[in-house]
């Protein structure tokens, strides 16, 4: 319960609250690697937060970063594909090209914003 609270308090919101991001730092990944996936404690809450269209958790191993995505409106797969990932419409993932979590988060915010602008302009 304490870990869940710690993770939830670290969630960041971008793009007017439509994008929820969280980094799970290497120390937490390492501590829980044999027990369970810490991101599963919070991804559902992130996804179902009012106004959130895409939830992303940056699981930072220190040398690589995996990013599971969840959505309610089919955004997970097309956003993952922008980063050479894939999955289902509402549950997808990708692996970051670098281990710079801040830069990778910034890239996702920008890609999400660009996708939203293009998608809404086309609609």
Phi and psi in radians as a Rosetta constraint file:
Dihedral C 1 N 2 CA 2 C 2 CIRCULARHARMONIC -1.151 0.35
Dihedral N 2 CA 2 C 2 N 3 CIRCULARHARMONIC -0.718 0.35
Dihedral C 2 N 3 CA 3 C 3 CIRCULARHARMONIC -1.106 0.35
Dihedral N 3 CA 3 C 3 N 4 CIRCULARHARMONIC -0.754 0.35
Dihedral C 3 N 4 CA 4 C 4 CIRCULARHARMONIC -1.033 0.35
Dihedral N 4 CA 4 C 4 N 5 CIRCULARHARMONIC -0.783 0.35
Dihedral C 4 N 5 CA 5 C 5 CIRCULARHARMONIC -1.078 0.35
Dihedral N 5 CA 5 C 5 N 6 CIRCULARHARMONIC -0.740 0.35
Dihedral C 5 N 6 CA 6 C 6 CIRCULARHARMONIC -1.074 0.35
Dihedral N 6 CA 6 C 6 N 7 CIRCULARHARMONIC -0.786 0.35
Dihedral C 6 N 7 CA 7 C 7 CIRCULARHARMONIC -1.172 0.35
Dihedral N 7 CA 7 C 7 N 8 CIRCULARHARMONIC -0.784 0.35
Dihedral C 7 N 8 CA 8 C 8 CIRCULARHARMONIC -1.080 0.35
Dihedral N 8 CA 8 C 8 N 9 CIRCULARHARMONIC -0.635 0.35
Dihedral C 8 N 9 CA 9 C 9 CIRCULARHARMONIC -1.236 0.35
Dihedral N 9 CA 9 C 9 N 10 CIRCULARHARMONIC -0.267 0.35
Dihedral C 9 N 10 CA 10 C 10 CIRCULARHARMONIC -1.655 0.35
Dihedral N 10 CA 10 C 10 N 11 CIRCULARHARMONIC -0.042 0.35
Dihedral C 10 N 11 CA 11 C 11 CIRCULARHARMONIC -1.138 0.35
Dihedral N 11 CA 11 C 11 N 12 CIRCULARHARMONIC 2.368 0.35
Dihedral C 11 N 12 CA 12 C 12 CIRCULARHARMONIC -1.941 0.35
Dihedral N 12 CA 12 C 12 N 13 CIRCULARHARMONIC 2.536 0.35
Dihedral C 12 N 13 CA 13 C 13 CIRCULARHARMONIC -2.024 0.35
Dihedral N 13 CA 13 C 13 N 14 CIRCULARHARMONIC 2.379 0.35
Dihedral C 13 N 14 CA 14 C 14 CIRCULARHARMONIC -2.320 0.35
Dihedral N 14 CA 14 C 14 N 15 CIRCULARHARMONIC 3.005 0.35
Dihedral C 14 N 15 CA 15 C 15 CIRCULARHARMONIC 0.934 0.35
Dihedral N 15 CA 15 C 15 N 16 CIRCULARHARMONIC 0.872 0.35
Dihedral C 15 N 16 CA 16 C 16 CIRCULARHARMONIC 1.147 0.35
Dihedral N 16 CA 16 C 16 N 17 CIRCULARHARMONIC 0.502 0.35
Dihedral C 16 N 17 CA 17 C 17 CIRCULARHARMONIC 1.473 0.35
Dihedral N 17 CA 17 C 17 N 18 CIRCULARHARMONIC 0.075 0.35
Dihedral C 17 N 18 CA 18 C 18 CIRCULARHARMONIC -1.468 0.35
Dihedral N 18 CA 18 C 18 N 19 CIRCULARHARMONIC -0.292 0.35
Dihedral C 18 N 19 CA 19 C 19 CIRCULARHARMONIC -2.150 0.35
Dihedral N 19 CA 19 C 19 N 20 CIRCULARHARMONIC 2.120 0.35
Dihedral C 19 N 20 CA 20 C 20 CIRCULARHARMONIC -1.885 0.35
Dihedral N 20 CA 20 C 20 N 21 CIRCULARHARMONIC 2.219 0.35
Dihedral C 20 N 21 CA 21 C 21 CIRCULARHARMONIC -2.171 0.35
Dihedral N 21 CA 21 C 21 N 22 CIRCULARHARMONIC 2.549 0.35
Dihedral C 21 N 22 CA 22 C 22 CIRCULARHARMONIC -2.554 0.35
Dihedral N 22 CA 22 C 22 N 23 CIRCULARHARMONIC 2.396 0.35
Dihedral C 22 N 23 CA 23 C 23 CIRCULARHARMONIC -1.817 0.35
Dihedral N 23 CA 23 C 23 N 24 CIRCULARHARMONIC 2.286 0.35
Dihedral C 23 N 24 CA 24 C 24 CIRCULARHARMONIC -1.763 0.35
Dihedral N 24 CA 24 C 24 N 25 CIRCULARHARMONIC 1.905 0.35
Dihedral C 24 N 25 CA 25 C 25 CIRCULARHARMONIC -1.211 0.35
Dihedral N 25 CA 25 C 25 N 26 CIRCULARHARMONIC 2.788 0.35
Dihedral C 25 N 26 CA 26 C 26 CIRCULARHARMONIC -0.921 0.35
Dihedral N 26 CA 26 C 26 N 27 CIRCULARHARMONIC -0.648 0.35
Dihedral C 26 N 27 CA 27 C 27 CIRCULARHARMONIC -1.104 0.35
Dihedral N 27 CA 27 C 27 N 28 CIRCULARHARMONIC -0.685 0.35
Dihedral C 27 N 28 CA 28 C 28 CIRCULARHARMONIC -1.284 0.35
Dihedral N 28 CA 28 C 28 N 29 CIRCULARHARMONIC -0.699 0.35
Dihedral C 28 N 29 CA 29 C 29 CIRCULARHARMONIC -0.999 0.35
Dihedral N 29 CA 29 C 29 N 30 CIRCULARHARMONIC -0.832 0.35
Dihedral C 29 N 30 CA 30 C 30 CIRCULARHARMONIC -1.117 0.35
Dihedral N 30 CA 30 C 30 N 31 CIRCULARHARMONIC -0.772 0.35
Dihedral C 30 N 31 CA 31 C 31 CIRCULARHARMONIC -1.074 0.35
Dihedral N 31 CA 31 C 31 N 32 CIRCULARHARMONIC -0.644 0.35
Dihedral C 31 N 32 CA 32 C 32 CIRCULARHARMONIC -1.877 0.35
Dihedral N 32 CA 32 C 32 N 33 CIRCULARHARMONIC 0.097 0.35
Dihedral C 32 N 33 CA 33 C 33 CIRCULARHARMONIC -1.008 0.35
Dihedral N 33 CA 33 C 33 N 34 CIRCULARHARMONIC -0.504 0.35
Dihedral C 33 N 34 CA 34 C 34 CIRCULARHARMONIC -1.664 0.35
Dihedral N 34 CA 34 C 34 N 35 CIRCULARHARMONIC -0.089 0.35
Dihedral C 34 N 35 CA 35 C 35 CIRCULARHARMONIC -1.838 0.35
Dihedral N 35 CA 35 C 35 N 36 CIRCULARHARMONIC -0.902 0.35
Dihedral C 35 N 36 CA 36 C 36 CIRCULARHARMONIC -2.991 0.35
Dihedral N 36 CA 36 C 36 N 37 CIRCULARHARMONIC 3.033 0.35
Dihedral C 36 N 37 CA 37 C 37 CIRCULARHARMONIC -1.589 0.35
Dihedral N 37 CA 37 C 37 N 38 CIRCULARHARMONIC 1.954 0.35
Dihedral C 37 N 38 CA 38 C 38 CIRCULARHARMONIC -1.009 0.35
Dihedral N 38 CA 38 C 38 N 39 CIRCULARHARMONIC -0.544 0.35
Dihedral C 38 N 39 CA 39 C 39 CIRCULARHARMONIC -1.128 0.35
Dihedral N 39 CA 39 C 39 N 40 CIRCULARHARMONIC -0.415 0.35
Dihedral C 39 N 40 CA 40 C 40 CIRCULARHARMONIC -1.190 0.35
Dihedral N 40 CA 40 C 40 N 41 CIRCULARHARMONIC -0.313 0.35
Dihedral C 40 N 41 CA 41 C 41 CIRCULARHARMONIC -1.220 0.35
Dihedral N 41 CA 41 C 41 N 42 CIRCULARHARMONIC -0.463 0.35
Dihedral C 41 N 42 CA 42 C 42 CIRCULARHARMONIC -2.204 0.35
Dihedral N 42 CA 42 C 42 N 43 CIRCULARHARMONIC -0.286 0.35
Dihedral C 42 N 43 CA 43 C 43 CIRCULARHARMONIC -1.057 0.35
Dihedral N 43 CA 43 C 43 N 44 CIRCULARHARMONIC -0.676 0.35
Dihedral C 43 N 44 CA 44 C 44 CIRCULARHARMONIC -1.102 0.35
Dihedral N 44 CA 44 C 44 N 45 CIRCULARHARMONIC -0.787 0.35
Dihedral C 44 N 45 CA 45 C 45 CIRCULARHARMONIC -1.107 0.35
Dihedral N 45 CA 45 C 45 N 46 CIRCULARHARMONIC -0.684 0.35
Dihedral C 45 N 46 CA 46 C 46 CIRCULARHARMONIC -1.087 0.35
Dihedral N 46 CA 46 C 46 N 47 CIRCULARHARMONIC -0.817 0.35
Dihedral C 46 N 47 CA 47 C 47 CIRCULARHARMONIC -1.078 0.35
Dihedral N 47 CA 47 C 47 N 48 CIRCULARHARMONIC -0.684 0.35
Dihedral C 47 N 48 CA 48 C 48 CIRCULARHARMONIC -1.674 0.35
Dihedral N 48 CA 48 C 48 N 49 CIRCULARHARMONIC 0.146 0.35
Dihedral C 48 N 49 CA 49 C 49 CIRCULARHARMONIC -1.172 0.35
Dihedral N 49 CA 49 C 49 N 50 CIRCULARHARMONIC 2.365 0.35
Dihedral C 49 N 50 CA 50 C 50 CIRCULARHARMONIC -0.956 0.35
Dihedral N 50 CA 50 C 50 N 51 CIRCULARHARMONIC 2.247 0.35
Dihedral C 50 N 51 CA 51 C 51 CIRCULARHARMONIC 1.581 0.35
Dihedral N 51 CA 51 C 51 N 52 CIRCULARHARMONIC -0.288 0.35
Dihedral C 51 N 52 CA 52 C 52 CIRCULARHARMONIC -1.344 0.35
Dihedral N 52 CA 52 C 52 N 53 CIRCULARHARMONIC 2.221 0.35
Dihedral C 52 N 53 CA 53 C 53 CIRCULARHARMONIC -1.791 0.35
Dihedral N 53 CA 53 C 53 N 54 CIRCULARHARMONIC -0.411 0.35
Dihedral C 53 N 54 CA 54 C 54 CIRCULARHARMONIC -2.564 0.35
Dihedral N 54 CA 54 C 54 N 55 CIRCULARHARMONIC 2.318 0.35
Dihedral C 54 N 55 CA 55 C 55 CIRCULARHARMONIC -2.020 0.35
Dihedral N 55 CA 55 C 55 N 56 CIRCULARHARMONIC 2.338 0.35
Dihedral C 55 N 56 CA 56 C 56 CIRCULARHARMONIC -2.366 0.35
Dihedral N 56 CA 56 C 56 N 57 CIRCULARHARMONIC 2.308 0.35
Dihedral C 56 N 57 CA 57 C 57 CIRCULARHARMONIC -2.025 0.35
Dihedral N 57 CA 57 C 57 N 58 CIRCULARHARMONIC 2.162 0.35
Dihedral C 57 N 58 CA 58 C 58 CIRCULARHARMONIC -1.615 0.35
Dihedral N 58 CA 58 C 58 N 59 CIRCULARHARMONIC 1.741 0.35
Dihedral C 58 N 59 CA 59 C 59 CIRCULARHARMONIC -1.478 0.35
Dihedral N 59 CA 59 C 59 N 60 CIRCULARHARMONIC 1.753 0.35
Dihedral C 59 N 60 CA 60 C 60 CIRCULARHARMONIC -1.653 0.35
Dihedral N 60 CA 60 C 60 N 61 CIRCULARHARMONIC 1.939 0.35
Dihedral C 60 N 61 CA 61 C 61 CIRCULARHARMONIC -1.512 0.35
Dihedral N 61 CA 61 C 61 N 62 CIRCULARHARMONIC -0.131 0.35
Dihedral C 61 N 62 CA 62 C 62 CIRCULARHARMONIC 1.705 0.35
Dihedral N 62 CA 62 C 62 N 63 CIRCULARHARMONIC -0.677 0.35
Dihedral C 62 N 63 CA 63 C 63 CIRCULARHARMONIC -1.943 0.35
Dihedral N 63 CA 63 C 63 N 64 CIRCULARHARMONIC -0.318 0.35
Dihedral C 63 N 64 CA 64 C 64 CIRCULARHARMONIC -2.598 0.35
Dihedral N 64 CA 64 C 64 N 65 CIRCULARHARMONIC 2.819 0.35
Dihedral C 64 N 65 CA 65 C 65 CIRCULARHARMONIC -2.352 0.35
Dihedral N 65 CA 65 C 65 N 66 CIRCULARHARMONIC 2.190 0.35
Dihedral C 65 N 66 CA 66 C 66 CIRCULARHARMONIC -1.851 0.35
Dihedral N 66 CA 66 C 66 N 67 CIRCULARHARMONIC 2.515 0.35
Dihedral C 66 N 67 CA 67 C 67 CIRCULARHARMONIC -2.264 0.35
Dihedral N 67 CA 67 C 67 N 68 CIRCULARHARMONIC 1.712 0.35
Dihedral C 67 N 68 CA 68 C 68 CIRCULARHARMONIC -1.331 0.35
Dihedral N 68 CA 68 C 68 N 69 CIRCULARHARMONIC 2.444 0.35
Dihedral C 68 N 69 CA 69 C 69 CIRCULARHARMONIC -2.109 0.35
Dihedral N 69 CA 69 C 69 N 70 CIRCULARHARMONIC 2.522 0.35
Dihedral C 69 N 70 CA 70 C 70 CIRCULARHARMONIC -2.393 0.35
Dihedral N 70 CA 70 C 70 N 71 CIRCULARHARMONIC 2.536 0.35
Dihedral C 70 N 71 CA 71 C 71 CIRCULARHARMONIC -2.570 0.35
Dihedral N 71 CA 71 C 71 N 72 CIRCULARHARMONIC 2.980 0.35
Dihedral C 71 N 72 CA 72 C 72 CIRCULARHARMONIC -1.944 0.35
Dihedral N 72 CA 72 C 72 N 73 CIRCULARHARMONIC -0.151 0.35
Dihedral C 72 N 73 CA 73 C 73 CIRCULARHARMONIC -2.181 0.35
Dihedral N 73 CA 73 C 73 N 74 CIRCULARHARMONIC 0.379 0.35
Dihedral C 73 N 74 CA 74 C 74 CIRCULARHARMONIC 1.448 0.35
Dihedral N 74 CA 74 C 74 N 75 CIRCULARHARMONIC 0.280 0.35
Dihedral C 74 N 75 CA 75 C 75 CIRCULARHARMONIC -1.482 0.35
Dihedral N 75 CA 75 C 75 N 76 CIRCULARHARMONIC -0.357 0.35
Dihedral C 75 N 76 CA 76 C 76 CIRCULARHARMONIC -1.046 0.35
Dihedral N 76 CA 76 C 76 N 77 CIRCULARHARMONIC -0.875 0.35
Dihedral C 76 N 77 CA 77 C 77 CIRCULARHARMONIC -1.128 0.35
Dihedral N 77 CA 77 C 77 N 78 CIRCULARHARMONIC -0.866 0.35
Dihedral C 77 N 78 CA 78 C 78 CIRCULARHARMONIC -1.113 0.35
Dihedral N 78 CA 78 C 78 N 79 CIRCULARHARMONIC -0.579 0.35
Dihedral C 78 N 79 CA 79 C 79 CIRCULARHARMONIC -1.229 0.35
Dihedral N 79 CA 79 C 79 N 80 CIRCULARHARMONIC -0.755 0.35
Dihedral C 79 N 80 CA 80 C 80 CIRCULARHARMONIC -1.035 0.35
Dihedral N 80 CA 80 C 80 N 81 CIRCULARHARMONIC -0.688 0.35
Dihedral C 80 N 81 CA 81 C 81 CIRCULARHARMONIC -1.093 0.35
Dihedral N 81 CA 81 C 81 N 82 CIRCULARHARMONIC -0.541 0.35
Dihedral C 81 N 82 CA 82 C 82 CIRCULARHARMONIC -1.081 0.35
Dihedral N 82 CA 82 C 82 N 83 CIRCULARHARMONIC -0.397 0.35
Dihedral C 82 N 83 CA 83 C 83 CIRCULARHARMONIC -1.941 0.35
Dihedral N 83 CA 83 C 83 N 84 CIRCULARHARMONIC 0.414 0.35
Dihedral C 83 N 84 CA 84 C 84 CIRCULARHARMONIC 1.122 0.35
Dihedral N 84 CA 84 C 84 N 85 CIRCULARHARMONIC 0.474 0.35
Dihedral C 84 N 85 CA 85 C 85 CIRCULARHARMONIC -1.843 0.35
Dihedral N 85 CA 85 C 85 N 86 CIRCULARHARMONIC -2.827 0.35
Dihedral C 85 N 86 CA 86 C 86 CIRCULARHARMONIC -3.097 0.35
Dihedral N 86 CA 86 C 86 N 87 CIRCULARHARMONIC -3.007 0.35
Dihedral C 86 N 87 CA 87 C 87 CIRCULARHARMONIC 2.533 0.35
Dihedral N 87 CA 87 C 87 N 88 CIRCULARHARMONIC -2.629 0.35
Dihedral C 87 N 88 CA 88 C 88 CIRCULARHARMONIC -1.668 0.35
Dihedral N 88 CA 88 C 88 N 89 CIRCULARHARMONIC 2.920 0.35
Dihedral C 88 N 89 CA 89 C 89 CIRCULARHARMONIC -0.916 0.35
Dihedral N 89 CA 89 C 89 N 90 CIRCULARHARMONIC -0.748 0.35
Dihedral C 89 N 90 CA 90 C 90 CIRCULARHARMONIC -1.899 0.35
Dihedral N 90 CA 90 C 90 N 91 CIRCULARHARMONIC 0.019 0.35
Dihedral C 90 N 91 CA 91 C 91 CIRCULARHARMONIC -2.568 0.35
Dihedral N 91 CA 91 C 91 N 92 CIRCULARHARMONIC 1.871 0.35
Dihedral C 91 N 92 CA 92 C 92 CIRCULARHARMONIC -2.503 0.35
Dihedral N 92 CA 92 C 92 N 93 CIRCULARHARMONIC 3.131 0.35
Dihedral C 92 N 93 CA 93 C 93 CIRCULARHARMONIC -2.821 0.35
Dihedral N 93 CA 93 C 93 N 94 CIRCULARHARMONIC 2.864 0.35
Dihedral C 93 N 94 CA 94 C 94 CIRCULARHARMONIC -2.671 0.35
Dihedral N 94 CA 94 C 94 N 95 CIRCULARHARMONIC 2.858 0.35
Dihedral C 94 N 95 CA 95 C 95 CIRCULARHARMONIC -1.908 0.35
Dihedral N 95 CA 95 C 95 N 96 CIRCULARHARMONIC 2.293 0.35
Dihedral C 95 N 96 CA 96 C 96 CIRCULARHARMONIC -1.190 0.35
Dihedral N 96 CA 96 C 96 N 97 CIRCULARHARMONIC 2.634 0.35
Dihedral C 96 N 97 CA 97 C 97 CIRCULARHARMONIC -1.392 0.35
Dihedral N 97 CA 97 C 97 N 98 CIRCULARHARMONIC -0.385 0.35
Dihedral C 97 N 98 CA 98 C 98 CIRCULARHARMONIC -2.213 0.35
Dihedral N 98 CA 98 C 98 N 99 CIRCULARHARMONIC 3.045 0.35
Dihedral C 98 N 99 CA 99 C 99 CIRCULARHARMONIC -1.817 0.35
Dihedral N 99 CA 99 C 99 N 100 CIRCULARHARMONIC 0.244 0.35
Dihedral C 99 N 100 CA 100 C 100 CIRCULARHARMONIC -1.541 0.35
Dihedral N 100 CA 100 C 100 N 101 CIRCULARHARMONIC 1.622 0.35
Dihedral C 100 N 101 CA 101 C 101 CIRCULARHARMONIC -1.088 0.35
Dihedral N 101 CA 101 C 101 N 102 CIRCULARHARMONIC -0.652 0.35
Dihedral C 101 N 102 CA 102 C 102 CIRCULARHARMONIC -1.121 0.35
Dihedral N 102 CA 102 C 102 N 103 CIRCULARHARMONIC -0.800 0.35
Dihedral C 102 N 103 CA 103 C 103 CIRCULARHARMONIC -1.116 0.35
Dihedral N 103 CA 103 C 103 N 104 CIRCULARHARMONIC -0.689 0.35
Dihedral C 103 N 104 CA 104 C 104 CIRCULARHARMONIC -1.182 0.35
Dihedral N 104 CA 104 C 104 N 105 CIRCULARHARMONIC -0.662 0.35
Dihedral C 104 N 105 CA 105 C 105 CIRCULARHARMONIC -1.127 0.35
Dihedral N 105 CA 105 C 105 N 106 CIRCULARHARMONIC -0.751 0.35
Dihedral C 105 N 106 CA 106 C 106 CIRCULARHARMONIC -1.060 0.35
Dihedral N 106 CA 106 C 106 N 107 CIRCULARHARMONIC -0.716 0.35
Dihedral C 106 N 107 CA 107 C 107 CIRCULARHARMONIC -1.077 0.35
Dihedral N 107 CA 107 C 107 N 108 CIRCULARHARMONIC -0.711 0.35
Dihedral C 107 N 108 CA 108 C 108 CIRCULARHARMONIC -1.180 0.35
Dihedral N 108 CA 108 C 108 N 109 CIRCULARHARMONIC -0.739 0.35
Dihedral C 108 N 109 CA 109 C 109 CIRCULARHARMONIC -1.026 0.35
Dihedral N 109 CA 109 C 109 N 110 CIRCULARHARMONIC -0.792 0.35
Dihedral C 109 N 110 CA 110 C 110 CIRCULARHARMONIC -1.145 0.35
Dihedral N 110 CA 110 C 110 N 111 CIRCULARHARMONIC -0.771 0.35
Dihedral C 110 N 111 CA 111 C 111 CIRCULARHARMONIC -1.105 0.35
Dihedral N 111 CA 111 C 111 N 112 CIRCULARHARMONIC -0.739 0.35
Dihedral C 111 N 112 CA 112 C 112 CIRCULARHARMONIC -1.079 0.35
Dihedral N 112 CA 112 C 112 N 113 CIRCULARHARMONIC -0.822 0.35
Dihedral C 112 N 113 CA 113 C 113 CIRCULARHARMONIC -1.075 0.35
Dihedral N 113 CA 113 C 113 N 114 CIRCULARHARMONIC -0.799 0.35
Dihedral C 113 N 114 CA 114 C 114 CIRCULARHARMONIC -1.093 0.35
Dihedral N 114 CA 114 C 114 N 115 CIRCULARHARMONIC -0.751 0.35
Dihedral C 114 N 115 CA 115 C 115 CIRCULARHARMONIC -1.080 0.35
Dihedral N 115 CA 115 C 115 N 116 CIRCULARHARMONIC -0.788 0.35
Dihedral C 115 N 116 CA 116 C 116 CIRCULARHARMONIC -1.078 0.35
Dihedral N 116 CA 116 C 116 N 117 CIRCULARHARMONIC -0.766 0.35
Dihedral C 116 N 117 CA 117 C 117 CIRCULARHARMONIC -1.100 0.35
Dihedral N 117 CA 117 C 117 N 118 CIRCULARHARMONIC -0.757 0.35
Dihedral C 117 N 118 CA 118 C 118 CIRCULARHARMONIC -1.194 0.35
Dihedral N 118 CA 118 C 118 N 119 CIRCULARHARMONIC -0.779 0.35
Dihedral C 118 N 119 CA 119 C 119 CIRCULARHARMONIC -1.118 0.35
Dihedral N 119 CA 119 C 119 N 120 CIRCULARHARMONIC -0.784 0.35
Dihedral C 119 N 120 CA 120 C 120 CIRCULARHARMONIC -1.246 0.35
Dihedral N 120 CA 120 C 120 N 121 CIRCULARHARMONIC -0.553 0.35
Dihedral C 120 N 121 CA 121 C 121 CIRCULARHARMONIC -1.190 0.35
Dihedral N 121 CA 121 C 121 N 122 CIRCULARHARMONIC -0.592 0.35
Dihedral C 121 N 122 CA 122 C 122 CIRCULARHARMONIC -1.386 0.35
Dihedral N 122 CA 122 C 122 N 123 CIRCULARHARMONIC -0.382 0.35
